[in-house]
């Protein structure tokens, strides 16, 4: 189910772009002091990475004084504003540069990034599309374009550009990791497993590795490959999410005692999915031991913490029925039916949003459903996507249809 539980892709997907830019190798024009304009620019980027802002300002001053390749000072200044969270000022810096010269592709790249970070998703999409049309192998162009499409709810288009990033940066785990997440949201578990396994093979850093393993396990469990999932999880640090995922696999394999031990070593995870699973697994183990009141208590604790998780609601109704409390069980089942209907409505709206990139109304509906499901962050994301579509329509730009992919 595609519920947009993931955070915005830009930060994860693009990484620290200033470092990548420094390695790009611009036009080397030397001044009388023997230091090229490009070297000054790269030195400024390194200062920015160290947060040496005084050094950055000095390099901007020096670059502005040079006339051999105009624009480097503005580029560095735009990078400074992007790094310090001011995309509006970055756009003003970039707006004064000549995008017809040798720095055209970098100007387009940073303009697209700034528009994306400013929430102007369609404008970012248009600029970045121009960039990749003119330079099809521009890896950061595809990175940011994938981010913009994802935030617009166009996950199929996002995947297309992530595939280009994976092709152009074959040692980067991030595009595979994010494609795995998207395919899982789309319930395409085989594709999700394929990409998450590739992300794992590319050895993400500690912390991220555990997150990749958890998502990989979830997709493997959807295919009933519990033993395979455990092979990955047992190689990870025992974080709460990892332990809950291990317990889920063990329970599915009929190893209730091992599942109980894994849960006992874990606190309740903050993540909605893992946290809900923690309560569900404990409750189902207790049900198997015929400890119905203890199971009910566990489920009720869970529903208080995760109030819109329909699986917990369903187990409450089932346990109450088993305890002979039929009237209360019927009431709880009605609540479950309402929650389940809303979840299914969300699924259908997501399908429409994925196909109709300019449909602001369906994105507003998605935001409202997320608010009803008490997911304010997801509602905010859909509201931002709707606003971007509304702004595009107000500007009377031509509608966009999904590509054949």
BELSULVEN-V732433 format. One line per field, one symbol per residue. phi: phi as a letter, one per 40 degrees, with the letter a starting at -180 (. if undefined). A space follows every 50 residues. Layout:
phi->???
This chain:
phi->.cbfcccdcdccccgcccccccccgcccbccdcgbccccccccccccccc gcccccccccccccccbcbchccccccccdccccgbcccccccccccccc cccdccccccccccccccgcccccdccccdccccbdbcccccdccccccc ccgccccdcdccccccccbcccccccdcccccccdcgccccccdcccccc ccfccdgcdcccccccccccccbgbcccdccccccbcccdcccccccccc cccgbccccccccccbcccccdcccccdcccdccccdccgccccccdccc cccccbcbcccccccccccccccgccccccccccccdccccccccccccc cccccbcccccccccccccccccfbccccccccccccccccccccfcccb bccdc
